[in-house]
Amino acid sequence: MPALVSLVLPFYNEEASVAKVISDVHAALGKAGVSFEIIAVENGSRDATGEILAELEKQYKELRIVHVRVNQGFGYGIMQGLSVCAGDIVGFMPGDGQVDPSVVLEILQRMEDTGAEVGKARRVVHHDGWQRRFISRSYNLLMRFLFGLPTDDTNGHPKLLTRRAYSAMHLRSHDSFLDAEILLKAQRLGVRVCEVNTKFHKRETGRSTVRLTTCVEFLCNLMQARFQREDPWGLNKLSASQGRAGQC
C-alpha cells in the first residue's frame, strides 16, 4: 500500500450532505491501514457548504480545505485540489454521496495487485433516470469508437493515479472532460488502467449539476480531442512508454 493517499472531494452547494460525506470517507479511509489526507474543495458554493467545511476541518486532522471563490466547473475544482495533494497516490470522487467511499480501498488493492498506475470505478448499477443513462452510454460509445478506449464507463469514480502517472499527464481540463482526458492520456502514455465494479447510488440531497450545456461542452471537447490540430489537451506531446496500455 502507498505511504500516503490523497483524495480530492469537490463540493458545490452541498450543505445538506457535506458533513455525512466527509464522515463516511474519513471512516472508510481510516480502515485502510495507510496514511491519508482528504482535500475538500469548496467549489464556489452559494450556500453554507464553506462554513460547514470550516467546522469539520477542526474535527478531522486529515482534512484540508481548498476554497474556489467562483465556480469554474467540475474539472477546475478537482485540479485545484490535486495541485495541493501530497500523496503517493492522488485521486478524486464527487462529493455528492452517490459513490461508496469503500470503493477507494478496492481500487487501491487492485492497483497494487496488477501494477496499474490508474485505477477507477466502473458503475454496474445505476440509480439515475433513463436520460442520464442514455447520455452516459452515448458518451462511452463515442469514446470507444473515436479512440478505442477499452472501458464502458469513462466517467466512473473514484479515479486514482500514482504520483508518477499524474505528473506525466499534465492535466488541463477545467470541466467534465477531465475524466476523459485522464483515460486518453493513460492510453497515449502506455499506462495500465484497472477497474473495480461498483454501484452508483441515488442522490439523497441537493441537485445534479449536469445540464444540457454540460453535454454540449463534452461533445465539443470530444471532437476537439479527436480532430482539432491545435491539440488543446497536449495529447500529441505525450510519448507512449514501452509496451501497450492495458485494462485490468
N, C-alpha and C positions, 0 to 999 in steps of 0.2 A: 504494500500500500504506500501511497505517496506521503511525504513528510507533512505537507500542508495542502489542503483543498480549499479553494476559494470559489464560492458560489454567489453569483450576482442575481438579485431579485428586483425587478423593476415594479414600481407601484405608481399607478395613476388613478387618483380618485377612488382609492380602495379603503376608506376609513372603516367600513363595516367588517372587513376581513383581514386587515393587515396584521393585527395582533395574533390571531389564530395561525395565520400562515407562518409568521416568524417563529411562533412557539412550536409548530409542527416540524418545521425544517430544522430548528435547533435540536429538538428531541431526536429526530432521525439521524442527523449527523453525529450527535453525541454517542450513538450506539456503534459507530463505525470503528472506533479504536484508533482514529487518526486526528491530528490537529486540523482545525478548520476555521475559516472565517466566513461570515455572511456579509455581503456587501449589498445593503438595501439602497436602491436608487429611488429617491423621491422625485419622480419624473414630471415636475411641473404641475402637481396636483392643485386643485382649487378648493379642496375640502380639508378635513382635519388630518389627512394622512401624515403630513410632515410633523405635526405636533405629537401624534401617537408614536411615530418612529423615534422622536427625541426622548420620550419616556422609556421606550423599550431599550434604547441604547444604554440607559442606566442599569437596566436589569440583566442584560446579556453582554458579557465581556468580549464575546466573539463577534459582536455586531458592530459594523461600521456603516455610517450614513453618507451617501453622496447626494447633494442637492442640485437639481437642474431647475433653474428659475422658470424657464418657459419650455413647455413640452415641444420637442422637435422630432418625435417619432420613437417607436419601439427600439429600433436599432441604435439610435443616438443614445438613449438611456443606457442600454446594455454596454455600448462602447465606453461611456463614461465610467461605468462600474468596472469593466475589465481593465481599464487603464490604471487603476489603483490596486489591483489584485497582487498579492504577494505569493500565491500558491504555486506549487509544482504542477498541480492540476487546476485549471481555471474553467469556469463554465457558467451557465445561466439557465434559468427557467422562469416562466411568468409568475407574477406574484398574486394571481387571482384565485389560487386554491384549487385549480382544476387538475393539477398534477400531484400524485402521491410522492412526497419527498423521499420515501424509502427507495424509489427507483434509482436515485443517485448512487446508492450503495451497490445496487445490482450492476449499474454501468461501470462503476469503479472496478468491481471484481471482474467483469467481462473484459475490460481493458487490460487488466493485469494478466488474465489467463491467456489472452490472444495476442498481446503485444500491440494492440491497436493504439493509435495516438489521438483518435477522435472517437468518442462514444456518444450515442444518442438513444432516445426512446423511440419506439415505433408503436403508434396507437392502434390497438386491435379492437378496442371497444370505445365507441363514441357516444356521448350523450348530447350532441348538438342537433340542431334541426337539419332537415334534408338539404336546405340551401347551403349551409356550411359544409356539409359532407360532399355535396356536388362540386362546390368550388375547390375543396381540398383535393378531390380526386382528379379534377381537371388540371390543377397545378402540377400534380405529380406525374400525370400522363405526359404533359408538356416537357417536364424536366427529363423524363426518360427518353422521350422522342428526340428532343433537341440536343441533349448532352450525354445520353446513355447512362445516367446515374442509376445504380443498382438498388434503389430504395423506392418504396411506395409511400413514404411519409417524410418529405423534405422538412416540414416544419415541426416534427416531433421533438418534444422537450421532456427532460433536460438535455442539454448538449454540453459535453465535457471535452476539453482539449489538454494535451500535455503542454507544458510551457514552450517546448521546442516547436510544436506544431503551430501554436498561437503566434509565436514570434515570427515564424516563417511566412504566415499568411498575410500580414499587413492589412488587416480588415478595414474596410472603408464605409460600408453601408450604414446609413442613418435611419433606415426604415425596415419594413418587414422582410426585405430581401436579404437580410443578414444571414438567415438560416441557409438559404440557397448559396450565398457567397462562400460560406464555410465548406459546404459539401463540394462545390465546384473547385475550390482551391485545394481541398484534400485530394480530389481526383487529379488535378494538374500536378500536384507535388508528389504523387505516388504514395500518399499517406493512407494507411489502413484505417477503415471505419468499422466499428462494431455497433450492433443494435440490440436492444432489450425490449421485448414486448411489454406493453403496459395498457392500463385503462385510462381513459380521459374522462374525468368526472364532470358532472353538470355544475355550472357556475351557481353558487348559492346566493351570492350577493353581488351588487354592482352591475355594470353593463359592459358588454363586449365593445372593444374599440375598433373592431373590424367593420369597415363600411365599404360601400361601392367604390369610393375613391381608393381604398386600400387595394382592392382587386385590380383596378386600372393601373395603379402605381406598380404593382407586382408584375403585371403583364408587360408594361413598358420596360421595366428593368430586365426582364427575361429576354425581350427582343434585343435590347442593347447589348446584353452579355453575349448573345449568340451572333449578332450581325453587325454591330457597330465597330468600325475600325479603330475608333479612339480608345477603346478598351478602358472604360471608366473605373473598373474594379481592379485593374492591374493583373488580369488573368494571364495575359500573354508574356508578362515579365517573369513568371514563375517557371522554373525548370523542374521536370519530374526527377525524382530520385531513382536509383537503380531499382528495377522491379516495377510491378504494376500496383496501382491502388487496388485494394480489395475490400470486400464486405464480409463481415463475420458475425 
